[in-house]
Amino acid sequence: MSEKSFAYYVKDNIKKSEQSIREAIKIQITLNDEVALARLYTNLASICRAQSKFVETIRYYNYALKIFESSKEEKLKAAVLGNIGLVYFDLKNHEIALHYFEKSLKIYTKLKLQDKIGYISLYMGGADFENKNYKQSIKNLEKSLKIFKENNDQFASIDCYYLLAKSFHEINKNDEAFVSINKGLALSQKLENTTRIIQNKIFLAELYLESDSTKATQLGEEVVATIDESIDKKTKASLYNLLYNCYKKSNKIELSHKMYDKYVVYNDSVLREQSNLELIKEAVNQEFKIKLLKNKQSFEQSKKNLKRNQLIKLLIIIITSLIIISGLFFYFRRKGIQNQKVRVALLEEIKKLKNNDSTNLVVNSNEFELIREKIEQSIDRKLNDTDWNVLNILLKEPDISNKEIAEKAFMSVDGIGSSLRRMYVYFNIKESKYKKISLITEAIKASSK
């Protein structure tokens, strides 16, 4: 990796790192040095992997691998094989990942490159952790950490400490877990790696949560103050879930609800991304099948098979995508119609309640007024002025948006949101698409008693 690109990469500025490496590739193409060019493509693949661009990652790695194999660059070939294994590890295909790790380890062992064996041990430790083989994970990670310390590889040591902490925690060795995660956090801060600082702080807070919720909350709030758009959704989901549990434990109900709402938003995004990842996984797995096919057959025959398989895969993806899209379209259309019926029914109920149909009284619905005393008696608590104001706005416009309520009440949207969440609890409003309509319905019922 070029020095400029690597500096950006270490400081977690992935976009600038990619920009720098692509500029270096443009220059290298003109110099007629395939091995040097393959090195740059290897680094570009690593940057793509950090952005979850797995199809591009495999493409660049395989391009570099082909050059290293023809040039008999064994050390570089082993490095690419290990990195391809990591891509399949990211996609949770541990069998294919292990296939590449073993091929890489075989070359490093032959070359007696102990420092590289340290990285393979780290990768194996990660695979052991995912397979819930925690003791073996610790064994591999401690082996790799020893090598990284000897070579002063602080960046790789961070990942070792993080996985060690998680493995120790899984076998209830929390003292060792605290030691490891604090060492990893110190190194992350030293190298100014924002992503790993946040990752380590979140897990450290999770360790503290059971014994010291105040400390856990403090760490979580520190992280919230530093996150930005560059932090991935999975990390944000973990953070807000942590704070939800922290505030819940300290009985800060309003804050816990706020954190839970944010957790749901980001967790839903993560689940959607995981669904999309399955299609990518299939595409990347196809690359692996194609490579095996090339090794078994002649170039021309494998080329024919490749075209046929790619066409079949493309058709399957297209047909599957169309089926999924069609299914989603009809589902949401049906859901929309059902929701509209519910909305109309709720508004009709409000209209009947305002007109006192149940008592056969003839009253102008526009003159119906809420009775604060009856409502407070019904929910067995006092309403503050903000909540009372919001209820009267909803009385006139039951399906008004939070933003419009805020404008009418001369308040912030966040303040209106807090008020509504309180009253949903007061009136025992269940989860639905039309919670505000349900809320004012209950308030009208209480006023009509």
C-alpha positions as CSV (number, residue, x, y, z in Angstrom):
1,M,0.0,0.0,0.0
2,S,1.3,3.5,-0.8
3,E,2.5,5.3,2.3
4,K,-0.2,8.1,1.8
5,S,-3.0,5.5,1.4
6,F,-1.8,3.5,4.4
7,A,-1.7,6.6,6.6
8,Y,-5.4,7.3,5.8
9,Y,-6.3,3.6,6.3
10,V,-4.8,3.4,9.8
11,K,-6.6,6.6,10.8
12,D,-9.9,5.0,9.5
13,N,-10.3,7.5,6.5
14,I,-11.3,4.8,4.1
15,K,-12.5,7.1,1.3
16,K,-9.2,9.0,1.1
17,S,-7.3,5.8,1.4
18,E,-9.1,4.3,-1.7
19,Q,-8.7,7.6,-3.6
20,S,-4.9,7.5,-3.0
21,I,-4.5,3.9,-4.0
22,R,-6.5,4.4,-7.2
23,E,-4.3,7.3,-8.2
24,A,-1.2,5.1,-7.5
25,I,-2.7,2.4,-9.8
26,K,-3.2,4.9,-12.7
27,I,0.5,5.8,-12.5
28,Q,1.7,2.2,-12.1
29,I,-0.2,1.0,-15.2
30,T,2.1,3.2,-17.3
31,L,5.3,1.7,-15.8
32,N,5.0,-1.9,-17.2
33,D,5.6,-3.7,-13.9
34,E,2.9,-6.3,-13.3
35,V,4.1,-7.4,-9.9
36,A,4.1,-3.8,-8.5
37,L,0.6,-3.3,-10.1
38,A,-0.7,-6.5,-8.5
39,R,0.5,-5.3,-5.1
40,L,-1.6,-2.2,-5.5
41,Y,-4.6,-4.2,-6.6
42,T,-4.2,-6.3,-3.5
43,N,-4.2,-3.2,-1.4
44,L,-7.3,-1.8,-3.2
45,A,-9.0,-5.1,-2.6
46,S,-8.3,-4.8,1.1
47,I,-9.9,-1.3,1.1
48,C,-12.9,-2.6,-0.8
49,R,-13.3,-5.3,1.8
50,A,-13.3,-2.7,4.6
51,Q,-16.3,-1.2,2.8
52,S,-18.1,-4.6,2.3
53,K,-17.7,-4.4,-1.5
54,F,-17.1,-8.2,-1.6
55,V,-17.6,-8.8,-5.3
56,E,-15.0,-6.1,-6.2
57,T,-12.7,-7.4,-3.4
58,I,-12.6,-11.0,-4.8
59,R,-12.1,-9.6,-8.4
60,Y,-9.1,-7.5,-7.4
61,Y,-7.6,-10.3,-5.2
62,N,-8.0,-12.9,-8.0
63,Y,-6.4,-10.5,-10.5
64,A,-3.4,-10.1,-8.3
65,L,-3.2,-13.8,-7.4
66,K,-3.0,-14.7,-11.1
67,I,0.0,-12.4,-11.6
68,F,1.8,-13.6,-8.4
69,E,1.3,-17.3,-9.5
70,S,2.7,-16.7,-12.9
71,S,5.6,-14.6,-11.5
72,K,6.3,-17.3,-8.8
73,E,5.9,-14.7,-6.0
74,E,5.2,-17.2,-3.3
75,K,5.1,-14.8,-0.3
76,L,2.7,-12.4,-2.1
77,K,0.6,-15.4,-3.3
78,A,0.3,-16.6,0.3
79,A,-0.8,-13.1,1.5
80,V,-3.5,-12.9,-1.2
81,L,-4.7,-16.4,-0.3
82,G,-5.1,-15.4,3.3
83,N,-7.0,-12.3,2.4
84,I,-9.4,-14.2,0.1
85,G,-10.0,-16.4,3.1
86,L,-10.9,-13.4,5.1
87,V,-13.5,-12.3,2.5
88,Y,-15.3,-15.7,2.8
89,F,-15.0,-15.4,6.6
90,D,-16.8,-12.0,6.4
91,L,-19.5,-13.8,4.4
92,K,-19.7,-16.5,7.1
93,N,-18.6,-19.2,4.7
94,H,-16.0,-20.7,7.1
95,E,-15.4,-23.8,5.0
96,I,-14.1,-21.9,2.0
97,A,-12.3,-19.5,4.2
98,L,-10.5,-22.4,5.9
99,H,-9.5,-23.8,2.5
100,Y,-7.7,-20.5,1.7
101,F,-6.2,-20.2,5.2
102,E,-4.7,-23.6,4.9
103,K,-3.2,-23.0,1.5
104,S,-1.7,-19.7,2.8
105,L,-0.4,-21.3,6.0
106,K,1.3,-24.1,3.9
107,I,3.3,-21.5,2.0
108,Y,4.3,-19.5,5.0
109,T,5.4,-22.6,6.8
110,K,7.5,-23.6,3.9
111,L,9.1,-20.1,3.8
112,K,9.5,-20.1,7.6
113,L,7.8,-16.7,7.9
114,Q,6.8,-16.6,11.5
115,D,5.3,-13.1,11.5
116,K,2.9,-14.1,8.7
117,I,1.9,-17.3,10.6
118,G,0.9,-14.9,13.4
119,Y,-1.8,-13.4,11.1
120,I,-3.1,-16.8,10.1
121,S,-3.3,-17.7,13.8
122,L,-5.4,-14.6,14.3
123,Y,-7.7,-15.5,11.5
124,M,-8.0,-19.1,12.8
125,G,-8.8,-17.6,16.3
126,G,-11.6,-15.6,14.8
127,A,-13.0,-18.7,13.1
128,D,-12.8,-20.6,16.3
129,F,-14.7,-17.9,18.1
130,E,-17.5,-17.9,15.5
131,N,-17.7,-21.6,15.9
132,K,-18.0,-21.2,19.7
133,N,-14.7,-23.0,20.2
134,Y,-13.6,-20.4,22.7
135,K,-10.7,-22.2,24.4
136,Q,-9.1,-23.0,21.0
137,S,-9.7,-19.4,20.0
138,I,-7.8,-18.2,23.0
139,K,-4.9,-20.6,22.2
140,N,-4.6,-19.3,18.6
141,L,-5.0,-15.7,19.6
142,E,-2.4,-15.8,22.3
143,K,0.0,-17.4,19.8
144,S,-0.6,-14.7,17.3
145,L,-0.4,-11.9,20.0
146,K,3.0,-13.2,21.1
147,I,4.3,-12.8,17.5
148,F,2.7,-9.4,17.0
149,K,4.4,-8.1,20.2
150,E,7.8,-9.4,19.0
151,N,7.3,-7.5,15.8
152,N,5.7,-4.4,17.4
153,D,2.6,-4.8,15.2
154,Q,0.3,-2.7,17.3
155,F,-2.5,-2.5,14.7
156,A,-3.0,-6.3,14.5
157,S,-2.6,-6.5,18.3
158,I,-5.8,-4.5,18.7
159,D,-7.9,-7.1,17.0
160,C,-6.2,-9.9,19.0
161,Y,-7.0,-8.2,22.3
162,Y,-10.6,-7.6,21.2
163,L,-11.2,-11.2,20.3
164,L,-9.4,-12.4,23.4
165,A,-11.6,-10.3,25.6
166,K,-14.8,-11.7,23.9
167,S,-13.5,-15.3,24.2
168,F,-12.6,-14.8,27.9
169,H,-16.0,-13.3,28.5
170,E,-17.8,-16.3,26.9
171,I,-16.0,-18.7,29.3
172,N,-16.8,-16.5,32.3
173,K,-13.2,-15.2,32.8
174,N,-14.1,-11.6,33.1
175,D,-11.0,-10.5,34.9
176,E,-8.9,-11.6,31.8
177,A,-11.5,-10.0,29.6
178,F,-11.2,-6.6,31.3
179,V,-7.4,-6.8,31.0
180,S,-7.5,-7.6,27.3
181,I,-10.1,-5.1,26.2
182,N,-8.3,-2.2,28.1
183,K,-5.0,-3.1,26.4
184,G,-6.8,-3.1,23.0
185,L,-8.5,0.3,23.8
186,A,-5.2,1.9,24.8
187,L,-3.6,0.8,21.5
188,S,-6.6,2.0,19.5
189,Q,-6.3,5.4,21.1
190,K,-2.6,5.5,20.5
191,L,-3.1,4.8,16.8
192,E,-6.1,7.2,16.6
193,N,-8.3,4.5,15.0
194,T,-11.8,5.7,15.6
195,T,-13.6,2.6,14.6
196,R,-11.6,0.4,17.0
197,I,-11.8,2.9,19.8
198,I,-15.6,2.8,19.6
199,Q,-15.7,-1.0,19.2
200,N,-13.5,-1.5,22.3
201,K,-15.4,1.1,24.4
202,I,-18.8,-0.5,23.6
203,F,-17.6,-4.0,24.6
204,L,-15.9,-2.6,27.7
205,A,-19.2,-0.9,28.7
206,E,-21.0,-4.3,28.1
207,L,-18.6,-5.9,30.5
208,Y,-19.2,-3.2,33.1
209,L,-23.0,-3.3,32.7
210,E,-23.6,-6.2,35.1
211,S,-21.4,-4.8,37.9
212,D,-21.2,-1.0,37.4
213,S,-24.0,0.4,35.3
214,T,-22.9,3.9,36.0
215,K,-19.5,3.3,34.4
216,A,-21.1,1.5,31.5
217,T,-23.4,4.4,31.0
218,Q,-20.5,6.9,31.1
219,L,-18.6,4.9,28.4
220,G,-21.7,4.6,26.2
221,E,-22.3,8.4,26.4
222,E,-18.7,9.0,25.6
223,V,-19.1,7.0,22.4
224,V,-22.4,8.7,21.5
225,A,-20.6,12.0,21.6
226,T,-18.0,10.8,19.0
227,I,-20.0,8.8,16.4
228,D,-20.6,10.2,13.0
229,E,-21.8,9.0,9.6
230,S,-18.6,7.0,9.0
231,I,-19.6,4.5,11.8
232,D,-21.3,1.4,10.5
233,K,-25.0,0.7,11.4
234,K,-24.1,-2.5,13.2
235,T,-21.9,-0.6,15.7
236,K,-24.6,2.0,16.2
237,A,-27.2,-0.6,16.8
238,S,-24.9,-2.2,19.5
239,L,-24.3,1.2,21.0
240,Y,-27.9,2.2,21.3
241,N,-28.9,-1.3,22.6
242,L,-26.1,-0.9,25.3
243,L,-27.5,2.6,26.3
244,Y,-31.0,1.2,26.3
245,N,-30.0,-1.4,28.8
246,C,-28.0,1.1,30.8
247,Y,-30.9,3.6,31.2
248,K,-33.4,0.8,31.8
249,K,-31.2,-0.5,34.6
250,S,-31.0,3.0,36.2
251,N,-34.8,3.5,35.7
252,K,-34.4,6.3,33.3
253,I,-37.5,5.3,31.3
254,E,-37.7,8.2,28.9
255,L,-34.1,7.9,27.9
256,S,-34.3,4.1,27.6
257,H,-37.3,4.5,25.2
258,K,-35.4,7.0,23.1
259,M,-32.3,4.7,22.9
260,Y,-34.5,1.7,22.1
261,D,-36.2,3.6,19.2
262,K,-32.8,4.4,17.7
263,Y,-31.6,0.8,18.2
264,V,-34.6,-0.5,16.3
265,V,-33.9,1.9,13.4
266,Y,-30.3,0.8,13.0
267,N,-31.0,-2.9,13.8
268,D,-33.6,-3.0,11.0
269,S,-31.0,-1.5,8.6
270,V,-28.5,-4.2,9.7
271,L,-31.1,-6.9,9.1
272,R,-31.8,-5.6,5.6
273,E,-28.1,-5.4,4.8
274,Q,-27.7,-9.0,6.0
275,S,-30.5,-10.0,3.6
276,N,-28.8,-8.2,0.8
277,L,-25.5,-9.9,1.8
278,E,-27.0,-13.3,1.0
279,L,-27.1,-12.4,-2.7
280,I,-23.6,-11.0,-2.6
281,K,-22.5,-14.2,-0.8
282,E,-23.9,-16.3,-3.7
283,A,-22.1,-14.2,-6.2
284,V,-18.8,-14.4,-4.4
285,N,-19.2,-18.2,-3.8
286,Q,-19.7,-18.5,-7.6
287,E,-16.3,-17.0,-8.0
288,F,-14.8,-19.8,-5.9
289,K,-16.6,-22.5,-7.9
290,I,-15.4,-21.0,-11.1
291,K,-11.8,-21.0,-9.9
292,L,-12.0,-24.7,-9.0
293,L,-13.4,-25.4,-12.4
294,K,-10.5,-23.7,-14.1
295,N,-8.1,-25.8,-12.2
296,K,-9.8,-29.1,-13.3
297,Q,-10.4,-28.4,-17.0
298,S,-8.7,-26.9,-19.9
299,F,-8.8,-23.1,-20.4
300,E,-11.3,-23.3,-23.3
301,Q,-13.7,-25.7,-21.6
302,S,-13.6,-23.8,-18.3
303,K,-14.3,-20.6,-20.3
304,K,-17.5,-22.2,-21.8
305,N,-18.6,-23.4,-18.4
306,L,-17.9,-20.0,-16.8
307,K,-20.2,-18.3,-19.4
308,R,-22.9,-20.8,-18.9
309,N,-22.7,-20.7,-15.1
310,Q,-22.6,-16.9,-15.0
311,L,-25.7,-16.8,-17.3
312,I,-27.6,-19.3,-15.1
313,K,-26.6,-17.4,-12.0
314,L,-27.6,-14.1,-13.5
315,L,-31.0,-15.5,-14.5
316,I,-31.5,-17.0,-11.1
317,I,-30.6,-13.6,-9.5
318,I,-32.9,-11.7,-11.9
319,I,-35.8,-14.2,-11.4
320,T,-35.3,-14.3,-7.6
321,S,-35.1,-10.5,-7.5
322,L,-38.3,-10.1,-9.5
323,I,-40.1,-12.6,-7.3
324,I,-38.9,-10.8,-4.2
325,I,-39.7,-7.4,-5.5
326,S,-43.2,-8.6,-6.7
327,G,-43.8,-10.2,-3.3
328,L,-42.8,-7.1,-1.4
329,F,-44.9,-4.9,-3.7
330,F,-48.1,-6.9,-3.1
331,Y,-47.3,-7.3,0.6
332,F,-46.9,-3.6,1.2
333,R,-49.9,-2.8,-1.1
334,R,-52.0,-5.1,0.9
335,K,-50.6,-3.8,4.2
336,G,-51.3,-0.3,3.0
337,I,-54.9,-1.1,2.3
338,Q,-55.3,-2.8,5.6
339,N,-53.8,0.2,7.4
340,Q,-56.0,2.6,5.6
341,K,-59.1,0.6,6.7
342,V,-57.9,0.6,10.3
343,R,-57.3,4.4,10.0
344,V,-60.8,5.0,8.6
345,A,-62.3,2.8,11.4
346,L,-60.4,4.7,14.1
347,L,-61.4,8.1,12.8
348,E,-65.0,7.0,12.5
349,E,-64.9,5.8,16.1
350,I,-63.6,9.2,17.2
351,K,-66.4,10.9,15.2
352,K,-69.1,8.7,16.9
353,L,-67.6,9.4,20.4
354,K,-67.6,13.2,19.7
355,N,-71.3,13.0,18.7
356,N,-72.1,10.9,21.8
357,D,-73.7,8.2,19.8
358,S,-73.6,5.8,22.7
359,T,-75.9,8.1,24.8
360,N,-78.1,9.3,21.9
361,L,-77.2,13.0,22.7
362,V,-77.1,15.4,19.8
363,V,-74.0,17.4,20.1
364,N,-72.0,19.4,17.5
365,S,-68.8,17.3,17.0
366,N,-66.8,20.5,16.4
367,E,-67.8,21.7,19.9
368,F,-66.7,18.6,21.8
369,E,-64.3,19.3,24.6
370,L,-62.0,17.1,26.5
371,I,-62.5,17.0,30.3
372,R,-59.1,17.1,32.0
373,E,-60.3,16.0,35.4
374,K,-62.0,12.9,34.0
375,I,-59.0,12.0,31.9
376,E,-56.6,12.4,34.9
377,Q,-59.0,10.3,37.0
378,S,-59.1,7.6,34.3
379,I,-55.3,7.3,34.0
380,D,-54.7,7.9,37.7
381,R,-52.1,10.7,37.2
382,K,-51.9,14.4,36.5
383,L,-51.3,15.6,33.0
384,N,-48.7,18.4,32.5
385,D,-49.6,21.4,30.4
386,T,-47.6,20.1,27.4
387,D,-49.5,16.8,27.4
388,W,-52.8,18.5,27.7
389,N,-52.0,20.9,24.9
390,V,-51.0,18.0,22.6
391,L,-54.3,16.1,23.4
392,N,-56.4,19.1,22.4
393,I,-54.5,19.5,19.1
394,L,-55.1,15.8,18.4
395,L,-58.8,16.3,19.2
396,K,-59.1,18.5,16.2
397,E,-56.7,16.6,13.9
398,P,-56.2,13.0,15.1
399,D,-53.8,12.0,12.3
400,I,-51.6,15.1,12.4
401,S,-47.8,14.6,12.2
402,N,-45.4,15.3,15.0
403,K,-43.9,18.2,13.1
404,E,-47.3,19.8,12.6
405,I,-48.1,19.3,16.3
406,A,-44.8,21.0,17.2
407,E,-45.6,24.0,15.0
408,K,-49.0,24.4,16.6
409,A,-47.7,23.9,20.1
410,F,-44.6,26.1,19.6
411,M,-42.4,23.3,20.7
412,S,-39.6,21.1,19.3
413,V,-40.3,17.9,17.4
414,D,-38.3,16.0,20.1
415,G,-40.4,17.5,22.8
416,I,-43.6,16.4,21.1
417,G,-42.1,13.0,20.7
418,S,-41.4,12.7,24.4
419,S,-44.8,13.9,25.3
420,L,-46.5,11.3,23.1
421,R,-44.3,8.5,24.4
422,R,-45.3,9.4,27.9
423,M,-49.0,9.4,27.1
424,Y,-48.8,6.1,25.2
425,V,-47.7,4.6,28.5
426,Y,-50.3,6.5,30.5
427,F,-53.1,5.4,28.3
428,N,-51.7,1.9,27.7
429,I,-51.6,2.4,23.9
430,K,-50.3,-0.7,22.1
431,E,-47.9,-0.7,19.2
432,S,-49.7,0.2,15.9
433,K,-49.3,2.4,12.9
434,Y,-51.9,4.9,14.3
435,K,-50.9,5.3,17.9
436,K,-51.9,9.0,18.0
437,I,-55.4,8.2,16.8
438,S,-55.7,5.5,19.4
439,L,-54.4,7.9,22.1
440,I,-57.1,10.6,21.4
441,T,-59.8,7.9,21.1
442,E,-59.0,6.8,24.7
443,A,-58.9,10.4,25.9
444,I,-62.3,11.1,24.3
445,K,-63.7,7.9,26.0
446,A,-62.4,9.0,29.3
447,S,-64.0,12.5,28.9
448,S,-67.3,10.9,27.9
449,K,-67.6,8.7,31.1
